[in-house]
Amino acid sequence: MNLLMVETQTGREQQFPMRDDYLKEAQKIISDPNILINVVSRRTKQLKFGNKPLVESLERLNPEDIALREIIEGKISYDLYNPKDN
C-alpha cells in the first residue's frame, strides 16, 4: 500500500493509503508522478466535498482509490497550463 501526502486546509499534511494495483495502472496513464498526485489530490477533494464518483464499485473504496479508478477507466483527465494559449 502506498501513501498519498495531501496538505489539508489547516496547512498540515495528511497521509492517505492507496491500493498498489490501482496506483500502478494509473501510472501507465499519467506517468509523471507529480501530475498524478495533483490529479488524484484534486479529485479526492471533490469527492470529499460531495461530488459523485464516476465509477461504480462493488467494494467500498476510499476517495483516493476512487480517483485512481476514474483515471484508469478514462473518466477524468488533465490539461497542462500553457501560458501561450491565453
SEFIZA-3560 file (N, C-alpha, C; in Angstrom, 3 decimals):
REM SEFIZA-3560
<numar><xx>0.839</xx><yy>-1.164</yy><zz>0.000</zz><atom>N</atom></numar>
<numar><xx>0.000</xx><yy>0.000</yy><zz>0.000</zz><atom>CA</atom></numar>
<numar><xx>0.893</xx><yy>1.238</yy><zz>0.000</zz><atom>C</atom></numar>
<numar><xx>0.597</xx><yy>2.183</yy><zz>-0.875</zz><atom>N</atom></numar>
<numar><xx>1.333</xx><yy>3.439</yy><zz>-0.954</zz><atom>CA</atom></numar>
<numar><xx>0.551</xx><yy>4.531</yy><zz>-0.248</zz><atom>C</atom></numar>
<numar><xx>1.264</xx><yy>5.615</yy><zz>0.077</zz><atom>N</atom></numar>
<numar><xx>0.630</xx><yy>6.732</yy><zz>0.764</zz><atom>CA</atom></numar>
<numar><xx>0.655</xx><yy>7.972</yy><zz>-0.104</zz><atom>C</atom></numar>
<numar><xx>-0.445</xx><yy>8.678</yy><zz>-0.122</zz><atom>N</atom></numar>
<numar><xx>-0.545</xx><yy>9.975</yy><zz>-0.781</zz><atom>CA</atom></numar>
<numar><xx>-0.483</xx><yy>11.021</yy><zz>0.311</zz><atom>C</atom></numar>
<numar><xx>0.448</xx><yy>11.965</yy><zz>0.188</zz><atom>N</atom></numar>
<numar><xx>0.567</xx><yy>13.056</yy><zz>1.152</zz><atom>CA</atom></numar>
<numar><xx>-0.204</xx><yy>14.247</yy><zz>0.613</zz><atom>C</atom></numar>
<numar><xx>-1.174</xx><yy>14.742</yy><zz>1.374</zz><atom>N</atom></numar>
<numar><xx>-2.002</xx><yy>15.866</yy><zz>0.960</zz><atom>CA</atom></numar>
<numar><xx>-1.983</xx><yy>16.914</yy><zz>2.056</zz><atom>C</atom></numar>
<numar><xx>-1.831</xx><yy>18.182</yy><zz>1.645</zz><atom>N</atom></numar>
<numar><xx>-1.887</xx><yy>19.267</yy><zz>2.606</zz><atom>CA</atom></numar>
<numar><xx>-3.349</xx><yy>19.621</yy><zz>2.856</zz><atom>C</atom></numar>
<numar><xx>-3.744</xx><yy>19.677</yy><zz>4.113</zz><atom>N</atom></numar>
<numar><xx>-5.123</xx><yy>19.979</yy><zz>4.469</zz><atom>CA</atom></numar>
<numar><xx>-5.344</xx><yy>21.489</yy><zz>4.467</zz><atom>C</atom></numar>
<numar><xx>-6.584</xx><yy>21.894</yy><zz>4.671</zz><atom>N</atom></numar>
<numar><xx>-6.919</xx><yy>23.315</yy><zz>4.689</zz><atom>CA</atom></numar>
<numar><xx>-6.224</xx><yy>24.047</yy><zz>5.830</zz><atom>C</atom></numar>
<numar><xx>-5.878</xx><yy>23.338</yy><zz>6.868</zz><atom>N</atom></numar>
<numar><xx>-5.193</xx><yy>23.957</yy><zz>8.004</zz><atom>CA</atom></numar>
<numar><xx>-3.686</xx><yy>24.022</yy><zz>7.797</zz><atom>C</atom></numar>
<numar><xx>-3.208</xx><yy>23.540</yy><zz>6.663</zz><atom>N</atom></numar>
<numar><xx>-1.785</xx><yy>23.593</yy><zz>6.352</zz><atom>CA</atom></numar>
<numar><xx>-1.002</xx><yy>22.387</yy><zz>6.838</zz><atom>C</atom></numar>
<numar><xx>-1.662</xx><yy>21.437</yy><zz>7.443</zz><atom>N</atom></numar>
<numar><xx>-0.986</xx><yy>20.225</yy><zz>7.915</zz><atom>CA</atom></numar>
<numar><xx>-1.036</xx><yy>19.160</yy><zz>6.836</zz><atom>C</atom></numar>
<numar><xx>-0.026</xx><yy>18.299</yy><zz>6.816</zz><atom>N</atom></numar>
<numar><xx>-0.011</xx><yy>17.207</yy><zz>5.843</zz><atom>CA</atom></numar>
<numar><xx>-0.735</xx><yy>16.007</yy><zz>6.431</zz><atom>C</atom></numar>
<numar><xx>-1.464</xx><yy>15.300</yy><zz>5.567</zz><atom>N</atom></numar>
<numar><xx>-2.174</xx><yy>14.107</yy><zz>5.976</zz><atom>CA</atom></numar>
<numar><xx>-1.857</xx><yy>12.997</yy><zz>4.984</zz><atom>C</atom></numar>
<numar><xx>-1.724</xx><yy>11.784</yy><zz>5.488</zz><atom>N</atom></numar>
<numar><xx>-1.411</xx><yy>10.640</yy><zz>4.639</zz><atom>CA</atom></numar>
<numar><xx>-2.680</xx><yy>9.869</yy><zz>4.316</zz><atom>C</atom></numar>
<numar><xx>-2.783</xx><yy>9.425</yy><zz>3.051</zz><atom>N</atom></numar>
<numar><xx>-3.903</xx><yy>8.611</yy><zz>2.634</zz><atom>CA</atom></numar>
<numar><xx>-3.365</xx><yy>7.364</yy><zz>1.935</zz><atom>C</atom></numar>
<numar><xx>-3.799</xx><yy>6.186</yy><zz>2.378</zz><atom>N</atom></numar>
<numar><xx>-3.338</xx><yy>4.956</yy><zz>1.727</zz><atom>CA</atom></numar>
<numar><xx>-4.022</xx><yy>4.757</yy><zz>0.372</zz><atom>C</atom></numar>
<numar><xx>-3.265</xx><yy>4.227</yy><zz>-0.593</zz><atom>N</atom></numar>
<numar><xx>-3.819</xx><yy>3.920</yy><zz>-1.911</zz><atom>CA</atom></numar>
<numar><xx>-3.431</xx><yy>2.494</yy><zz>-2.279</zz><atom>C</atom></numar>
<numar><xx>-4.313</xx><yy>1.820</yy><zz>-2.994</zz><atom>N</atom></numar>
<numar><xx>-4.023</xx><yy>0.443</yy><zz>-3.410</zz><atom>CA</atom></numar>
<numar><xx>-2.920</xx><yy>0.439</yy><zz>-4.455</zz><atom>C</atom></numar>
<numar><xx>-1.954</xx><yy>-0.445</yy><zz>-4.270</zz><atom>N</atom></numar>
<numar><xx>-0.807</xx><yy>-0.536</yy><zz>-5.176</zz><atom>CA</atom></numar>
<numar><xx>-1.215</xx><yy>-0.863</yy><zz>-6.607</zz><atom>C</atom></numar>
<numar><xx>-2.168</xx><yy>-1.786</yy><zz>-6.776</zz><atom>N</atom></numar>
<numar><xx>-2.557</xx><yy>-2.175</yy><zz>-8.130</zz><atom>CA</atom></numar>
<numar><xx>-3.215</xx><yy>-1.016</yy><zz>-8.876</zz><atom>C</atom></numar>
<numar><xx>-4.027</xx><yy>-0.229</yy><zz>-8.202</zz><atom>N</atom></numar>
<numar><xx>-4.634</xx><yy>0.939</yy><zz>-8.838</zz><atom>CA</atom></numar>
<numar><xx>-3.571</xx><yy>1.984</yy><zz>-9.173</zz><atom>C</atom></numar>
<numar><xx>-2.642</xx><yy>2.182</yy><zz>-8.250</zz><atom>N</atom></numar>
<numar><xx>-1.593</xx><yy>3.176</yy><zz>-8.476</zz><atom>CA</atom></numar>
<numar><xx>-0.741</xx><yy>2.808</yy><zz>-9.686</zz><atom>C</atom></numar>
<numar><xx>-0.360</xx><yy>1.555</yy><zz>-9.811</zz><atom>N</atom></numar>
<numar><xx>0.460</xx><yy>1.117</yy><zz>-10.946</zz><atom>CA</atom></numar>
<numar><xx>-0.279</xx><yy>1.279</yy><zz>-12.270</zz><atom>C</atom></numar>
<numar><xx>-1.567</xx><yy>0.960</yy><zz>-12.281</zz><atom>N</atom></numar>
<numar><xx>-2.361</xx><yy>1.127</yy><zz>-13.503</zz><atom>CA</atom></numar>
<numar><xx>-2.512</xx><yy>2.595</yy><zz>-13.866</zz><atom>C</atom></numar>
<numar><xx>-2.740</xx><yy>3.446</yy><zz>-12.879</zz><atom>N</atom></numar>
<numar><xx>-2.891</xx><yy>4.883</yy><zz>-13.136</zz><atom>CA</atom></numar>
<numar><xx>-1.576</xx><yy>5.488</yy><zz>-13.625</zz><atom>C</atom></numar>
<numar><xx>-0.443</xx><yy>4.973</yy><zz>-13.151</zz><atom>N</atom></numar>
<numar><xx>0.862</xx><yy>5.470</yy><zz>-13.591</zz><atom>CA</atom></numar>
<numar><xx>1.124</xx><yy>5.157</yy><zz>-15.061</zz><atom>C</atom></numar>
<numar><xx>0.457</xx><yy>4.160</yy><zz>-15.598</zz><atom>N</atom></numar>
<numar><xx>0.580</xx><yy>3.869</yy><zz>-17.031</zz><atom>CA</atom></numar>
<numar><xx>-0.110</xx><yy>4.957</yy><zz>-17.855</zz><atom>C</atom></numar>
<numar><xx>-1.092</xx><yy>5.622</yy><zz>-17.276</zz><atom>N</atom></numar>
<numar><xx>-1.855</xx><yy>6.648</yy><zz>-17.977</zz><atom>CA</atom></numar>
<numar><xx>-1.249</xx><yy>8.028</yy><zz>-17.746</zz><atom>C</atom></numar>
<numar><xx>-0.916</xx><yy>8.327</yy><zz>-16.487</zz><atom>N</atom></numar>
<numar><xx>-0.261</xx><yy>9.594</yy><zz>-16.129</zz><atom>CA</atom></numar>
<numar><xx>1.097</xx><yy>9.220</yy><zz>-15.545</zz><atom>C</atom></numar>
<numar><xx>2.115</xx><yy>9.241</yy><zz>-16.385</zz><atom>N</atom></numar>
<numar><xx>3.427</xx><yy>8.732</yy><zz>-15.973</zz><atom>CA</atom></numar>
<numar><xx>4.199</xx><yy>9.678</yy><zz>-15.054</zz><atom>C</atom></numar>
<numar><xx>3.925</xx><yy>10.976</yy><zz>-15.127</zz><atom>N</atom></numar>
<numar><xx>4.610</xx><yy>11.935</yy><zz>-14.267</zz><atom>CA</atom></numar>
<numar><xx>4.001</xx><yy>11.858</yy><zz>-12.865</zz><atom>C</atom></numar>
<numar><xx>4.786</xx><yy>11.445</yy><zz>-11.852</zz><atom>N</atom></numar>
<numar><xx>4.216</xx><yy>11.282</yy><zz>-10.509</zz><atom>CA</atom></numar>
<numar><xx>3.674</xx><yy>12.578</yy><zz>-9.909</zz><atom>C</atom></numar>
<numar><xx>4.277</xx><yy>13.703</yy><zz>-10.231</zz><atom>N</atom></numar>
<numar><xx>3.783</xx><yy>14.978</yy><zz>-9.695</zz><atom>CA</atom></numar>
<numar><xx>2.400</xx><yy>15.311</yy><zz>-10.245</zz><atom>C</atom></numar>
<numar><xx>2.215</xx><yy>15.084</yy><zz>-11.534</zz><atom>N</atom></numar>
<numar><xx>0.906</xx><yy>15.341</yy><zz>-12.141</zz><atom>CA</atom></numar>
<numar><xx>-0.125</xx><yy>14.359</yy><zz>-11.593</zz><atom>C</atom></numar>
<numar><xx>0.257</xx><yy>13.098</yy><zz>-11.469</zz><atom>N</atom></numar>
<numar><xx>-0.659</xx><yy>12.087</yy><zz>-10.938</zz><atom>CA</atom></numar>
<numar><xx>-1.113</xx><yy>12.456</yy><zz>-9.531</zz><atom>C</atom></numar>
<numar><xx>-0.188</xx><yy>12.866</yy><zz>-8.691</zz><atom>N</atom></numar>
<numar><xx>-0.531</xx><yy>13.259</yy><zz>-7.324</zz><atom>CA</atom></numar>
<numar><xx>-1.493</xx><yy>14.439</yy><zz>-7.331</zz><atom>C</atom></numar>
<numar><xx>-1.228</xx><yy>15.422</yy><zz>-8.193</zz><atom>N</atom></numar>
<numar><xx>-2.107</xx><yy>16.589</yy><zz>-8.258</zz><atom>CA</atom></numar>
<numar><xx>-3.508</xx><yy>16.219</yy><zz>-8.726</zz><atom>C</atom></numar>
<numar><xx>-3.606</xx><yy>15.372</yy><zz>-9.744</zz><atom>N</atom></numar>
<numar><xx>-4.916</xx><yy>14.970</yy><zz>-10.260</zz><atom>CA</atom></numar>
<numar><xx>-5.685</xx><yy>14.189</yy><zz>-9.194</zz><atom>C</atom></numar>
<numar><xx>-5.013</xx><yy>13.234</yy><zz>-8.559</zz><atom>N</atom></numar>
<numar><xx>-5.673</xx><yy>12.429</yy><zz>-7.523</zz><atom>CA</atom></numar>
<numar><xx>-6.076</xx><yy>13.312</yy><zz>-6.344</zz><atom>C</atom></numar>
<numar><xx>-5.207</xx><yy>14.206</yy><zz>-5.939</zz><atom>N</atom></numar>
<numar><xx>-5.495</xx><yy>15.085</yy><zz>-4.807</zz><atom>CA</atom></numar>
<numar><xx>-6.698</xx><yy>15.978</yy><zz>-5.078</zz><atom>C</atom></numar>
<numar><xx>-6.735</xx><yy>16.593</yy><zz>-6.250</zz><atom>N</atom></numar>
<numar><xx>-7.863</xx><yy>17.469</yy><zz>-6.584</zz><atom>CA</atom></numar>
<numar><xx>-9.174</xx><yy>16.692</yy><zz>-6.670</zz><atom>C</atom></numar>
<numar><xx>-9.129</xx><yy>15.535</yy><zz>-7.296</zz><atom>N</atom></numar>
<numar><xx>-10.352</xx><yy>14.742</yy><zz>-7.424</zz><atom>CA</atom></numar>
<numar><xx>-10.808</xx><yy>14.223</yy><zz>-6.060</zz><atom>C</atom></numar>
<numar><xx>-9.853</xx><yy>13.856</yy><zz>-5.203</zz><atom>N</atom></numar>
<numar><xx>-10.178</xx><yy>13.393</yy><zz>-3.860</zz><atom>CA</atom></numar>
<numar><xx>-10.915</xx><yy>14.484</yy><zz>-3.085</zz><atom>C</atom></numar>
<numar><xx>-10.438</xx><yy>15.711</yy><zz>-3.188</zz><atom>N</atom></numar>
<numar><xx>-11.116</xx><yy>16.826</yy><zz>-2.516</zz><atom>CA</atom></numar>
<numar><xx>-12.539</xx><yy>16.983</yy><zz>-3.039</zz><atom>C</atom></numar>
<numar><xx>-12.716</xx><yy>16.871</yy><zz>-4.354</zz><atom>N</atom></numar>
<numar><xx>-14.056</xx><yy>16.983</yy><zz>-4.935</zz><atom>CA</atom></numar>
<numar><xx>-14.983</xx><yy>15.902</yy><zz>-4.381</zz><atom>C</atom></numar>
<numar><xx>-14.466</xx><yy>14.676</yy><zz>-4.296</zz><atom>N</atom></numar>
<numar><xx>-15.274</xx><yy>13.566</yy><zz>-3.778</zz><atom>CA</atom></numar>
<numar><xx>-15.632</xx><yy>13.788</yy><zz>-2.314</zz><atom>C</atom></numar>
<numar><xx>-14.689</xx><yy>14.284</yy><zz>-1.538</zz><atom>N</atom></numar>
<numar><xx>-14.944</xx><yy>14.522</yy><zz>-0.116</zz><atom>CA</atom></numar>
<numar><xx>-15.932</xx><yy>15.655</yy><zz>0.103</zz><atom>C</atom></numar>
<numar><xx>-16.035</xx><yy>16.583</yy><zz>-0.850</zz><atom>N</atom></numar>
<numar><xx>-16.999</xx><yy>17.683</yy><zz>-0.742</zz><atom>CA</atom></numar>
<numar><xx>-18.341</xx><yy>17.334</yy><zz>-1.370</zz><atom>C</atom></numar>
<numar><xx>-18.532</xx><yy>16.056</yy><zz>-1.726</zz><atom>N</atom></numar>
<numar><xx>-19.853</xx><yy>15.611</yy><zz>-2.145</zz><atom>CA</atom></numar>
<numar><xx>-20.047</xx><yy>15.274</yy><zz>-3.610</zz><atom>C</atom></numar>
<numar><xx>-19.026</xx><yy>15.478</yy><zz>-4.450</zz><atom>N</atom></numar>
<numar><xx>-19.184</xx><yy>15.085</yy><zz>-5.853</zz><atom>CA</atom></numar>
<numar><xx>-19.346</xx><yy>13.568</yy><zz>-5.943</zz><atom>C</atom></numar>
<numar><xx>-20.167</xx><yy>13.140</yy><zz>-6.867</zz><atom>N</atom></numar>
<numar><xx>-20.440</xx><yy>11.713</yy><zz>-7.029</zz><atom>CA</atom></numar>
<numar><xx>-19.314</xx><yy>11.029</yy><zz>-7.803</zz><atom>C</atom></numar>
<numar><xx>-18.957</xx><yy>9.804</yy><zz>-7.416</zz><atom>N</atom></numar>
<numar><xx>-17.954</xx><yy>9.048</yy><zz>-8.167</zz><atom>CA</atom></numar>
<numar><xx>-18.422</xx><yy>8.786</yy><zz>-9.595</zz><atom>C</atom></numar>
<numar><xx>-17.478</xx><yy>8.760</yy><zz>-10.522</zz><atom>N</atom></numar>
<numar><xx>-17.773</xx><yy>8.495</yy><zz>-11.930</zz><atom>CA</atom></numar>
<numar><xx>-17.632</xx><yy>7.019</yy><zz>-12.275</zz><atom>C</atom></numar>
<numar><xx>-17.265</xx><yy>6.215</yy><zz>-11.290</zz><atom>N</atom></numar>
<numar><xx>-17.124</xx><yy>4.767</yy><zz>-11.481</zz><atom>CA</atom></numar>
<numar><xx>-17.937</xx><yy>4.057</yy><zz>-10.406</zz><atom>C</atom></numar>
<numar><xx>-18.337</xx><yy>2.852</yy><zz>-10.721</zz><atom>N</atom></numar>
<numar><xx>-19.057</xx><yy>2.033</yy><zz>-9.752</zz><atom>CA</atom></numar>
<numar><xx>-18.139</xx><yy>0.952</yy><zz>-9.227</zz><atom>C</atom></numar>
<numar><xx>-18.360</xx><yy>0.558</yy><zz>-7.986</zz><atom>N</atom></numar>
<numar><xx>-17.540</xx><yy>-0.486</yy><zz>-7.389</zz><atom>CA</atom></numar>
<numar><xx>-18.387</xx><yy>-1.309</yy><zz>-6.437</zz><atom>C</atom></numar>
<numar><xx>-18.159</xx><yy>-2.605</yy><zz>-6.443</zz><atom>N</atom></numar>
<numar><xx>-18.867</xx><yy>-3.481</yy><zz>-5.516</zz><atom>CA</atom></numar>
<numar><xx>-18.256</xx><yy>-3.407</yy><zz>-4.123</zz><atom>C</atom></numar>
<numar><xx>-17.001</xx><yy>-3.007</yy><zz>-4.051</zz><atom>N</atom></numar>
<numar><xx>-16.347</xx><yy>-2.879</yy><zz>-2.748</zz><atom>CA</atom></numar>
<numar><xx>-16.326</xx><yy>-1.413</yy><zz>-2.332</zz><atom>C</atom></numar>
<numar><xx>-16.176</xx><yy>-1.190</yy><zz>-1.050</zz><atom>N</atom></numar>
<numar><xx>-16.116</xx><yy>0.181</yy><zz>-0.538</zz><atom>CA</atom></numar>
<numar><xx>-14.692</xx><yy>0.692</yy><zz>-0.712</zz><atom>C</atom></numar>
<numar><xx>-14.541</xx><yy>1.740</yy><zz>-1.515</zz><atom>N</atom></numar>
<numar><xx>-13.234</xx><yy>2.320</yy><zz>-1.780</zz><atom>CA</atom></numar>
<numar><xx>-13.113</xx><yy>3.679</yy><zz>-1.106</zz><atom>C</atom></numar>
<numar><xx>-11.893</xx><yy>4.021</yy><zz>-0.703</zz><atom>N</atom></numar>
<numar><xx>-11.679</xx><yy>5.362</yy><zz>-0.176</zz><atom>CA</atom></numar>
<numar><xx>-11.600</xx><yy>6.333</yy><zz>-1.352</zz><atom>C</atom></numar>
<numar><xx>-11.756</xx><yy>7.631</yy><zz>-1.111</zz><atom>N</atom></numar>
<numar><xx>-11.783</xx><yy>8.602</yy><zz>-2.213</zz><atom>CA</atom></numar>
<numar><xx>-10.523</xx><yy>8.581</yy><zz>-3.092</zz><atom>C</atom></numar>
<numar><xx>-9.374</xx><yy>8.296</yy><zz>-2.505</zz><atom>N</atom></numar>
<numar><xx>-8.134</xx><yy>8.238</yy><zz>-3.283</zz><atom>CA</atom></numar>
<numar><xx>-8.174</xx><yy>7.097</yy><zz>-4.298</zz><atom>C</atom></numar>
<numar><xx>-8.680</xx><yy>5.945</yy><zz>-3.878</zz><atom>N</atom></numar>
<numar><xx>-8.781</xx><yy>4.808</yy><zz>-4.793</zz><atom>CA</atom></numar>
<numar><xx>-9.850</xx><yy>5.038</yy><zz>-5.860</zz><atom>C</atom></numar>
<numar><xx>-10.924</xx><yy>5.725</yy><zz>-5.494</zz><atom>N</atom></numar>
<numar><xx>-11.940</xx><yy>6.067</yy><zz>-6.491</zz><atom>CA</atom></numar>
<numar><xx>-11.324</xx><yy>6.965</yy><zz>-7.562</zz><atom>C</atom></numar>
<numar><xx>-10.540</xx><yy>7.963</yy><zz>-7.139</zz><atom>N</atom></numar>
<numar><xx>-9.888</xx><yy>8.862</yy><zz>-8.094</zz><atom>CA</atom></numar>
<numar><xx>-8.953</xx><yy>8.080</yy><zz>-9.019</zz><atom>C</atom></numar>
<numar><xx>-8.204</xx><yy>7.151</yy><zz>-8.471</zz><atom>N</atom></numar>
<numar><xx>-7.316</xx><yy>6.330</yy><zz>-9.302</zz><atom>CA</atom></numar>
<numar><xx>-8.122</xx><yy>5.500</yy><zz>-10.300</zz><atom>C</atom></numar>
<numar><xx>-9.213</xx><yy>4.891</yy><zz>-9.847</zz><atom>N</atom></numar>
<numar><xx>-10.062</xx><yy>4.107</yy><zz>-10.751</zz><atom>CA</atom></numar>
<numar><xx>-10.635</xx><yy>4.974</yy><zz>-11.857</zz><atom>C</atom></numar>
<numar><xx>-11.009</xx><yy>6.206</yy><zz>-11.526</zz><atom>N</atom></numar>
<numar><xx>-11.549</xx><yy>7.113</yy><zz>-12.540</zz><atom>CA</atom></numar>
<numar><xx>-10.488</xx><yy>7.428</yy><zz>-13.599</zz><atom>C</atom></numar>
<numar><xx>-9.248</xx><yy>7.573</yy><zz>-13.184</zz><atom>N</atom></numar>
<numar><xx>-8.150</xx><yy>7.796</yy><zz>-14.138</zz><atom>CA</atom></numar>
<numar><xx>-7.973</xx><yy>6.552</yy><zz>-15.003</zz><atom>C</atom></numar>
<numar><xx>-7.925</xx><yy>5.404</yy><zz>-14.386</zz><atom>N</atom></numar>
<numar><xx>-7.717</xx><yy>4.138</yy><zz>-15.101</zz><atom>CA</atom></numar>
<numar><xx>-8.805</xx><yy>3.916</yy><zz>-16.149</zz><atom>C</atom></numar>
<numar><xx>-10.039</xx><yy>4.218</yy><zz>-15.786</zz><atom>N</atom></numar>
<numar><xx>-11.163</xx><yy>3.972</yy><zz>-16.690</zz><atom>CA</atom></numar>
<numar><xx>-11.408</xx><yy>5.130</yy><zz>-17.660</zz><atom>C</atom></numar>
<numar><xx>-10.540</xx><yy>6.145</yy><zz>-17.632</zz><atom>N</atom></numar>
<numar><xx>-10.646</xx><yy>7.242</yy><zz>-18.582</zz><atom>CA</atom></numar>
<numar><xx>-11.782</xx><yy>8.210</yy><zz>-18.296</zz><atom>C</atom></numar>
<numar><xx>-12.262</xx><yy>8.232</yy><zz>-17.069</zz><atom>N</atom></numar>
<numar><xx>-13.375</xx><yy>9.113</yy><zz>-16.704</zz><atom>CA</atom></numar>
<numar><xx>-12.907</xx><yy>10.534</yy><zz>-16.399</zz><atom>C</atom></numar>
<numar><xx>-11.653</xx><yy>10.693</yy><zz>-15.979</zz><atom>N</atom></numar>
<numar><xx>-11.101</xx><yy>12.026</yy><zz>-15.750</zz><atom>CA</atom></numar>
<numar><xx>-9.746</xx><yy>12.126</yy><zz>-16.440</zz><atom>C</atom></numar>
<numar><xx>-9.397</xx><yy>13.332</yy><zz>-16.808</zz><atom>N</atom></numar>
<numar><xx>-8.108</xx><yy>13.585</yy><zz>-17.448</zz><atom>CA</atom></numar>
<numar><xx>-7.601</xx><yy>14.929</yy><zz>-16.953</zz><atom>C</atom></numar>
<numar><xx>-6.570</xx><yy>15.433</yy><zz>-17.573</zz><atom>N</atom></numar>
<numar><xx>-5.996</xx><yy>16.706</yy><zz>-17.157</zz><atom>CA</atom></numar>
<numar><xx>-5.448</xx><yy>17.433</yy><zz>-18.373</zz><atom>C</atom></numar>
<numar><xx>-5.324</xx><yy>18.739</yy><zz>-18.255</zz><atom>N</atom></numar>
<numar><xx>-4.682</xx><yy>19.573</yy><zz>-19.257</zz><atom>CA</atom></numar>
<numar><xx>-3.596</xx><yy>20.371</yy><zz>-18.560</zz><atom>C</atom></numar>
<numar><xx>-2.434</xx><yy>20.416</yy><zz>-19.153</zz><atom>N</atom></numar>
<numar><xx>-1.360</xx><yy>21.224</yy><zz>-18.588</zz><atom>CA</atom></numar>
<numar><xx>-1.563</xx><yy>22.682</yy><zz>-18.979</zz><atom>C</atom></numar>
<numar><xx>-1.262</xx><yy>23.562</yy><zz>-18.063</zz><atom>N</atom></numar>
<numar><xx>-1.395</xx><yy>25.003</yy><zz>-18.322</zz><atom>CA</atom></numar>
<numar><xx>-0.302</xx><yy>25.426</yy><zz>-19.303</zz><atom>C</atom></numar>
<numar><xx>-0.702</xx><yy>26.150</yy><zz>-20.319</zz><atom>N</atom></numar>
<numar><xx>0.246</xx><yy>26.680</yy><zz>-21.284</zz><atom>CA</atom></numar>
<numar><xx>-0.033</xx><yy>28.185</yy><zz>-21.421</zz><atom>C</atom></numar>
<numar><xx>0.873</xx><yy>29.048</yy><zz>-20.939</zz><atom>N</atom></numar>
<numar><xx>0.603</xx><yy>30.484</yy><zz>-20.986</zz><atom>CA</atom></numar>
<numar><xx>0.443</xx><yy>31.014</yy><zz>-22.406</zz><atom>C</atom></numar>
<numar><xx>0.961</xx><yy>30.328</yy><zz>-23.404</zz><atom>N</atom></numar>
<numar><xx>0.837</xx><yy>30.770</yy><zz>-24.792</zz><atom>CA</atom></numar>
<numar><xx>-0.586</xx><yy>30.622</yy><zz>-25.311</zz><atom>C</atom></numar>
<numar><xx>-1.400</xx><yy>29.791</yy><zz>-24.632</zz><atom>N</atom></numar>
<numar><xx>-2.785</xx><yy>29.594</yy><zz>-25.057</zz><atom>CA</atom></numar>
<numar><xx>-3.670</xx><yy>30.783</yy><zz>-24.714</zz><atom>C</atom></numar>
<numar><xx>-3.220</xx><yy>31.662</yy><zz>-23.835</zz><atom>N</atom></numar>
<numar><xx>-4.039</xx><yy>32.816</yy><zz>-23.421</zz><atom>CA</atom></numar>
<numar><xx>-3.854</xx><yy>33.991</yy><zz>-24.303</zz><atom>C</atom></numar>
//
